[in-house]
Amino acid sequence: MQASAALLLISLLSPAQHVRAASNGIVGFGIELYTDLCCQSCRDSLSSLYLSCTTFPNSTSTSSMDDSSMMKKRHDEGTMVGVPITSDDCRASSLPWLQTMAYCIQQNCNAVGFESAKQIKCFSKEALAGAVTPTLQESLPATAPTVELARDAVWLNSTSLVNGELYYATYGTYAEFGRSEYLHTKYSVALIILVIGAVLASGTINQLVAASPGLQKQMQSSRLWAKLRQYLFLPAVSGSRHLQPLPGQLGYVPGRMLSINIGIYVILNIIFSSVSFSTFQPNTAFLSWQFEMCEYVGNRTGTLSLVNTAIAILFAGRNNLLINLTGWSQTTFLTLHRWSARVATVQAIVHSIAYTAAYFEPGYAGAVAYAAEAAMPFYWWGIIATIAYALAASLSILPLRMGAYDTFLLLHIGFSILALVGCWYHLVPHFGLDYGYQVWLYLAFAFWSADRFARLIRLLYYNNLGSSEAIIEAVPGCDVFQVTVFPRTWAFGPGQHTFLYIPWIGAGKFWENHPFSIAKWTHQAYSPAAASETVSLFDGSQKNTKSDMPSVQMSSEKANSLASTPSVEAREEQTLVSQTQKRASIQFLIRGHRGMTADLRKHMSLYSYGSSMSVSVYTEGPYAGHRAMLQPFQLADTVLCVVGGIGITHALGFIQAFVSANSQRDVEERSRFKLMKKAKRLILACRLRRN
C-alpha cells in the first residue's frame, strides 16, 4: 500500500501529466492547473484500465477480445514482467474507450457547467491525445451505458459508466490540490506586493515632500507631525536603548517605527503560512488527511520562503533603488534584510519538518518511506538548501559580524549561494517549469546579479583601473589615516559614503572592501574649507580635554572667512601634495581597527613609509546622500551635528557644505548645496575620548 501511495503522490505532482498550461508565470497568474478538470478526472479514472489493444511484455502481438481472459489470468498469476503499454493510437482506435470517455465528459462536465465548446476541445486532448477525429459527438454511444465499472476494475472491454466513487475522489483530489496551489501563489504575491508596495509608498511620499519646500514647512509647523516624530518616528522601542547592542551582543533593537514595520511583516507571514487550509478525503494521492495537510503546509511555507528570500536579497543590495527613492539608510534596509532572511529560514525549516512528518502519518511506512524519498536527488538537494539557510542565518550573529566581519561575509555569501543552488535543484529538475516555483528564484537571481553588476559599473566608471592613485597620510598623534582618492568623474556631496578597495594589502584579498564616509571633497584643488580645520580634532592637542561633549559654533560669517583665508594646517596640507592635488579628489578619515584597516596600519609601519605613501585604491560609490534624506536641510536655519569619535567623518561633509553654501566667493560650490541656503549657524558637538 505504501508503494502504491507513493506512486499516486508522484503521479499527482507530475507536471507532464497534470499541468495543462504553458510554463510561463506562476500558478493563477499565467499558469492554470486542471483547466478542464472534469475531462482530466474522466481520463485519470479510466487511464489505468487495459484495452483490447494494450501491449503486454513478453507478448509478440496485442491481445484481442477473444484472449482477454487468458491475458488477465496470466497477469494475475504473476507471469507478466514489466508494465503493460496502452498507446495513444490504441486508445484512439478503441470504441469502448472513446464512447466511455465521451459519455463521462458530457455527463460530468454538464453537471459543473463546463461549456460544450470546451468539452469538444478537452475530449480531443484527453481522449485522443490532440487528434481532431472522431469528435465528441461522433463518439457518444447511441444508447446510454448502464453498467458501472467496479472500483478495482482492470479491463475496459465495453462501453461503461465510470466508477462514481473513483471519479468523485479523483475530481476532489485535483480540485483541492489546485485550490491549495493557487492560495500559495495568492498569498505569496500579496506578501511581496504589500512589502514592496509599503516601501514604494513611503518613498513616493518622501520624494513629494522633498520636492515641495512649502509642504515641508507646513509639516515642520504641524503639531500632529511633531507628535508623530516624538512618539513614533524618532524614539527607541522602549526606554532609551536606541540602535545599541543588547546585553551579550544579541543584536540591535531597531527604532520604534522600524520595529512596528518588522512586527507587521512577521505577523503577515505567520498569517499567510497558517490560514485557508482544508483537506479532501477519500483522496487518490494521500492515504490520510494528516499527510495531505502536511503536504499543503509544506508547499505553502516553501513558496513563502522563496518569496522572502527574494525580498531579503533585494534589501541587502548596495544598489537597491529603494534606497534612492525612500532616502532610508542602507542600515535600515540591512535590518529589513536580516529579518526577512530569518523569516525565510524559519519557513524553510517548517517546510522540511512538514514533509518529514508526513511520512510518519497513518497509511505510510514511516522511516522506510522517508528514506526512499530522501534518496531522491531533488529531496536531498532540499535538505542541503535548508541546512544552508540555517547556517547563513545562525552565523550572522552580532559577535561574529563585529569580531570577524570578513569571515562572516565570506561564510554568509557562500551559504546563501548554496541555499539558492539547492533550491534550484530541489525544484526545477523534479517539477520542471510548470508550477512557476522557479519564478521566485529568478527574482532572487535578478536582484543579486543586478546589484553585483551595478558595483562593477561603479568601479569602472569612477576609477582608472590599473592606475587608480591615492595618497594615504598618518594623522599625527592618533591612529587615524587620511586617505585621498582621485576619482575619474564627479558625483560627490554631503552625507555620502563609498566602499574602498585596497587590493595590495590583506594577503591579496582583492575582493575585500569596506564603507567609509566621505569627509571632504575638492573639484580642482584642495578647498580650504572647514574640513581642514576639523581634522585638528584628532591631533594630540585634544588628548587631555576634560569635556565629554565640546561644541564648536560656526556662523555664516566665520564660514565665509574660512573659505577666503586658508588656515595654517590647510596651507601645510597643500604643500605636502601640491603636485597631485590639482585634480578632483575625495578624502576619508580611517581609524585602524580590524581587518583591512589593521592591515593598512601594519603595512605602513612595517615598510617604514613614514607619514604618507602613494598607493592604488579603488572606490565604489558614492552611496547615500539622496534628496529625500537631505530634505530637512532645505528649511533649517541652524544645523546641529552630534558625533562621537571617528563618527565625525560623516559630519565633516555637512560642515564643508555649510561653508560652501555661505561662501561669497565660490559661486559654483554655493549653487551645488542649495539645501543649506537658509542655514546661518552650524553647531558641532562631539564626544572625545579621555586618555
N, C-alpha and C positions, 0 to 999 in steps of 0.2 A: 504493500500500500504506500509506503514511504517513497519508493522509487517512482510509482505512477504519479504521486502527488508532485514530486519534483519535476517530472516531465510536463505535467499540466502547468506548473508555475512557469517553466521556461517557455512553454507554448504561449502562455498569456502575454509574457513580456517580449516575445519575439517580434521585432519591428517588421521583418519581412512578411510575416503572416497577418498581422493585425492592424498595422498602421496603414491606412489607405489615404495617404496625402503626400504632397511634396515635402522634401526635407528642408524646408525653409521656415525660420521663425521658431516660435515656441508653442506649446500646446495652448489652444484657444486664441492665439494670435499668429495665424499663418499655418498652423498645423492643427488639424481636426482629427481626433480619434473616433473610429467607428462612425463614419459619416452615413453609412447605410446599415445601421445596427441590426434591424430586423432581418435583412438579407444575410449579413455575416453570421447571425445566430442560426439561421436555417442551414447555411453551408457547414458551420462547425458542428452542428448537431448531427449531420449526415456524413461528414467527410471521412470518418474513420471506418465506415461500412465498406465491405468488399462488394465489387460489382462482377458481373459475368466476365468482364474483360480485364479484371485485375490480374497482374502478373505476379506469380509466386516464385520464390527462389527454388532452384533445382527442377523447375518445370520448363520444358522445351517449348511449350505453347501456352497460350492463355486458356484459362478454364472456360467451360461452357455451362449452359444451364443444366445439361444432362449430367455432368460430373461434378456439380457444385457440392453435392452432399459428400462425395468422396474427398474433395479438396478440404471441406470443413473437417471431416473426420481425421484426415492426415494432419491438419493444423492442430486439432485438439489433442492428437496423440503425441504432439511434440516432435514430429519428424521433419517439420519445416525449419529451415535455417535462414536467418536474415529477416528483412522486413518486406512484406508484400507491397507492390507498387501499383497505384491506380493513377494513371497519367491523365492529363487534361484532355487529350484526344479520346481516351477511353470514356471519360465522363460525358464528353460532348456527343458521343455516339450511343450512349446508354439511355434507352427510353425510360426505365424506372427512375433513373437519376434525374433526368430532365423534368419529367412530369411531377415527381415528388417535390423537387426544388420549386418548380413553378407554382404549384398549389400552396406550398408552405409560405412562399414570399407573398403571394396575393392575399392569403387569409391573414397572416400576422402583420403584414405591413399596412393593410387596410385598417386593421384594428387600432394602430397607433397613428393613423393619419398620414402615412408616408405616401406621397403623391404617385399617381400611376406612371408618369413620365420617369420619375426616379426609379420606380420599380423595374421598368424596362431596362434602364441602364445598369442597375445593380444585378439584374438577372444575367445580363451579358458578362459582367465582371466576375460574379461569384460562381455562376453555374457553368459558363463557357470559357472562362479564362480570357475574356476580351473578345471572343468571336461574336459576330452580329447575327448569325443564324444557327439554329432556329430561334425565333423570337419568343418572348414570354407568352404571348397569346397562342402561338403555334404549339407551344409545349404544354399548355394546360390540358389536363385529361378531360375527355368528353364526359365522363362520369366522376363525380367527386369520390375520392377513395374513402373507405370506411374502416380499414384495418390500420390500427396504430402500431407503429414499431415498438418492440419491447425495449425497456431501458438498457438491457445488456445485449441487444441485437448485434449480430456480426455481419450479416448479408443484407443487401438490398436487391431482391430478385423481382419485385413487382412494385407498382405504384402504391405508395402507402402514405399514411399520416405520420408526420414527425412525432416522436415521443414528446408529449406535452411537458412532462416533468423535466426532461433534458433541455428542451427549448427554453423553458422558464429559467432554469438555473444558468444556462449559457447567456441568455439575454440579460439577466440581472447581474451576472458577474461582470460582463463587459460594461454595462451601464454604470455600475458603481465604481469600477476601476477608472473609467473615463471621466466621471464626475470628480473623483478624487484627484486625478492628474490635473484637471482644469483648475481646481481650487489651489493646488500647489503653485501653479503659474500665476493665478489671480492674486494671491497674497504676496508672491514674490514681486510682481510688477507694482502692486500697491506700496510695498515697502520701499522700493528704490525710488518711486515717484515721490513718496512722502519725504524721504530723507533728502534727496537731491532738490526736490521742489522747495522744501523749507529753507535750504541754504540759498537757492536762487532767489527766493522771495526776499530774504534778508539782504542779499547782495543788491537786488534791484532797489530796495528802499534806501540802502546806504548810498548808492550811486545818485539817486534822485536828490537826496539831502545834500550830497557833496556838490551837486551841480546848481543848487539853489541857495545862495547865501541868505536870502530873505527867509526861507524856510528854516535854515539853521538858527537864525536869530530868534525866530518865534519859538522854536523848540527850547533854546537855551533859557528863554524868559518864562517858559511854561512851568507852573507848579507841578503839573502831572509828570512832566519829563524829569523834573528834579527828584520827585518821589521815586520814579521808576529807577533812576540811576542810584539813588540812595539805598533802596531796599532790594533791587533785583539785578541790575547790571554790574555794579561795582563790588559789592561785599563778598566775603567768603561764604561758604555754605552755612557755617555756623561759627561763632566765635571770631577769632582774629587770624586763624591759620589760613593763609591765602597763598596758593602756589608754593608751599613749603613742604619738604619731605615729611611724611608721617613718622612717628616713632618706629625705630627699627628699619627705616628706609623701605617701608612697604609700598610707597608710591606717593604721588601727589594728589591732593584733593583739588579738583577744578573749582573755579569761581561758581557763584550761586546760579547764574543764568546758564552757564555751560553744563553744570551738574543737572539742572532741571531738564535740559535738552537730552542729555545722555540717559536720564531716568526714563523719559518718554520713549526714547528709542529702544531701550531694553524691554520695557513693558510691551511695546508694539510687537517685538519679536516673540515674547512669551505668548501673547495672544494669538499671533499668526501661526505659531507652532502647536497650538493646543485646541483650536476650535474647528467646527464643521466636519468632524469625523463620523462616519457611520459604516456599518458592515452589511453584507448581504449573504444570507445562507438559505438554502444549500448553494454552495459555490463550486464551480468546476475547477478552480485553481487552488483554493485554500481549504484545507480539511477542517479548519476550526476558525471561529470568528476572532480568536485571540491572535492567530498567525496573521489573519487579514489586517487586524488593527496594527500589529507591529509593522507590516508592510507599508501601510499608509503613513504612519508616524515617521518611519524611516525615510520614506520618499519626501515627505514634507520638510523635515529638518535638513535632509541632504540638499534639497533645492535651495532652501533659505540660506544654508551655509555657503553655497556658491555665490548667491547674491551678495551676502555680507562680505565675502572675500573680495569681490569686485569693488565694493564700496571702500573697503579698507585699503586696497591698493591705490584707488583714486585719491583718498585723503592723505596717503603717505608721500605723494609726489611733490617734489620741489616746484615743479612747473604746473601744478594744479591751477587751472584757470579760475577756479572758485576763489582762490586767494586774491587774485586781482579784482574780482567782482565784489567780494564782500569787504575787503580790507582787513579781514581777520589775519592774525599772525599764523605762521607755519606751526608754532607751538600749539595753537588751538586745534589745527587740523591734525597734528600728530596725536593729540589727546583723543580726538574722534577716531583716528586710525586705530589706536590701541584698543578702544572699547569695541569697535566694530569687528576687529580681529578676534577679540576674546569671545564675542557672541558667536562668530563663525566657528570658532574652535569648539565651544560647548555644543553647538548644533551638530557638528561633525561627530563628536563623541556620542551624542544621543542617537544619531543615525546608525552608528556602528553597534551600539548597545541594542537598539531595537531589532536590527537584523540578526544579531547573535541570539537574542532571547527568543526570536520567532521559532527557531528550530527545536526549542525545548517546550513548545506548546503542544496541546493534545493533538494526536494524529501524526506526530513526527518523531523521529528516532533520536532526538537529542544530539549528543556528541557525534554520533555516527553521521547523521545528516549534515551537521555543521561542518565536519571535517571534509566531507565530499564536496561541499560548496566552497569551502575555503581553499581547496586545492586548485580551484579555477583561477587563471591569471587575473581576470578582472576583479576578483574578490580580494586577492592578496595585495593588488595594487591599491585597493581601497583601504586596506589595513595600513599600508605604508603611508598613504596620504593622511590618515587620521593621526598616526604617530607623529608625522612631521608637523601637523597643525599644533599638536600638544607641545612638542618641543619648542617650536617657534614662539609660542605664547609664554610658556613657563620660563624660558631663558631670556625673556625680555624684562625681567625684574629690575627694579631701580638700582640695587647694589652692583649688578653686573654692568649695567649701562654706564654708571658713574665710575666704576673702578677699572673696567677694561672695555671701553666703548668700541674700539676697533675689533676686538674679538667678538663682542656681542653682534656687531654689524655683519661680520662675515658669516657667523652662525645663523643669524636671522635671515639673511638673504638666501643662504644655502638651503635651509629648511623650508623657506617659503617657495623656492623654485621646486624642491622635491614634492611639496604638497600639491602644487599646480600640475606637475607632471603626473603624479599619482592619480589625481582627479581625472586627468585626460584619459589615461589608460584604464581607469576604473569604469569610465562611461562610454567612450566612443567605440572601442573595439567590440564591446558587448551589445550596446544598444544602437550603434550606428548614429546617424544624424536625425533619426525620425521622431524623437521626442523633444528635441531642442535643448537638452540639458547643456550641450556644448556652447550655446549662445552666451551663457553667463561666464564661461571660461574665455570665450572670445573677448568679452568686455574686460576681464581681468588682464588678459594678454595685451589688449589695446592700451589700457591705462598705463601699464608698466612700460611697454615699448615706447609710447608717446613721451613719457617723462624722460626716459634714457636718451631718446633721440633729441629731445629739446636740450638736454645737458650737453650733448655733443655739439649741437649747433651753437650754443653759447660759447663753448670753448673755442670753436673755430672762428666765431665772429669777433670775440673780444681779445684774442691773443695772436701773436705771431709765433706759430708753432715752430719749435726748434730754436727760436732766438727771442724768447719772452724774458727780457731782462728785468730784474728787480733789485732793489737795494735794501739790505737788512742792517739796521743800526741798533746797537745796545743803548738803552736809555740809562744814563748814569744814576747810580745809587739805588737801583731796584732790579727785579728780574723781568723787566718788560723790554720787548723788542719793538722797534718801529719798522714796519715793512712798507716800502714804497713800490707800487706796481705801476707799470705804464701800459694801460690798455690800448688796443688798436683803434677803438672807436669809443664814443662817449654816450652815456645814459645814466649818470650817477647823481645822487642827491641825498637829502637827509632821511634818516630812518631806514636806510638800506643796509643790507649785508651781502656778502658774496662768499663763495667757497674757494679756498685756496688749495692748489696742488703744488707740493714741493717734491718732485719725483726723485731727487738725488739724495734724499735722506730717508731714514726709516727702513733700512735693509732693502731698498729697492721697491718698496710698496708704492708703485706709481699710481695706483688707483686711490690711494688714501687722500681724503680731503675733509676739511672742516670749515664751518661757517665763522666768519669774523665780521663785526660791524665796521662799516666804513667811517673812519674817524675824521677824514679830511680829503678834499679833492682840489685839484687845480686844473685849469684849462690849458694854459700855456706856460706859466711859470709859477713857482710857489706863491700862493696868496698869503700875505702877512696878516691873516685873519686871526681871530681869537683862538683857533685850534692850536696855533703855535704857542700861545700863551698858556693854554691849559695843559700842555704837555708837562709844564713845570710842576704840576700837581703830583707827579710821580718821582720827582728828584729827591735828593737827600734832605733838602731843607724842610720837608714836611714830616720827617721821621718823628720828631718829639712833640708834635702837636698834642694839646690836651683836649681839643674839641672833637667830639664824635661826629658832629654834623656842621662843619663850617659852611658858610654860604657866600657866594660871590654874586653881587648885583651888577648888572650891566645895563646902562641906559642906551638909547639910540645915539646920543651924542658921543658917548665913550666908544661905542661900536664904530662910529664913523671915524673917530680919532685913530682907533686901532687899524682900520683899513687904510688910513692915509699915511701913518708913520710906523714902519716896521719896528718890532722890538729887537733887543739885542739878540735874544735867542733865535728869532726869525732870521736875522742877518747872518748869524753864525751857521745856521742850517743851510741857508742858500749858498754860503761859501763852501761848505763841505762837499756838496754835489752839484756845483754850479753848471757843470758841463751837461749833466743829464736831465736837470730839472726844467729845461726849456720845453719839454714835452708835457702833454696832459698826463696827470698822474692821480692815483688814489692811494691813501695811506691807512694803515692799520696799526693799532697798538695791541701787541700779543704778549700775554704773560705765560711764561714757561710753566706747564703743569704736567700732564702725562702725554704719552703717545707722541704725535707729530711735533708738538711744541717742545717737549722734553728732548726729543732727538735733535731739534734745531739748536737748542741751548747747548747741548753736549757737543754738537758739531762745531759750533763757533769757538768754544773753549778748547776743544781737543786739537784743532788745527790752527789755533792762535791767529784768527782773522783780525783780532783787535776789536775796535768799536764798530766797524762796518764791513760789509762784504757785498759783492755783486753776484747774484745767482739767477737761475731760471725759476720763475714762479708763474703759474698759470691761474687765471681767475675765471670762475664760473659764476656769473652774475651779471647785473645785480638782481637781488630779490627784495621783496617788500617795498616800503615807501610808496604805497599806492594812494591815489587820490582819496579813496574812501577812508583810509586810515589817517591821512593828514588833514581832513576837513576841519577839525576843531581849531587849527591854527589860523584859519581864514578870518575868524572873528575875534581871536584872543588879543587883548591889549597887553597882557602880561603872560609870560611863559615861565613855568616853574619846572625845572629838571631836578628830580631827586634820584641820586645814583649812589652806588657803593662800589669801591674797588675798581676792578678793570671794567665794570659796567659803565664807567664814564665814557667809554668809546662811543656808545650809542648816542650820548648827549652831545658829543663834540660836533657831529654833523648838524644838529639843530643850532648850535652856537654859531657855526660858520654861516648857516642860512640866515640867522638873525642879523649878523654883522653885514652880510652882503645885501640883505633887503633894506638896511638902513644906511648903506653907503651912499655918499653923494657923488662918488667918482666912478663907481663900477656899474654903469647902466645895464650892461649885459647880465651881470650876476643878479642885479635887483629885479630884472624882468623875469628871471628864472624862478624866483622864490616869492611869487605874489602871495603865497599862503601866509606869509608873515608881514604883509604890508601894513597891518594895523598894530602890530606888536611894538610897543615903545620901551618895554622893560623885560629883561630876562634874568631870572634868579636861578643860580646853580647851587644846589645843596647836596653835598657829597659826604658819604661816610668814609673816613680814612682809618687805616689800620694803626693800632698803637704798637709801639715797639718797646 
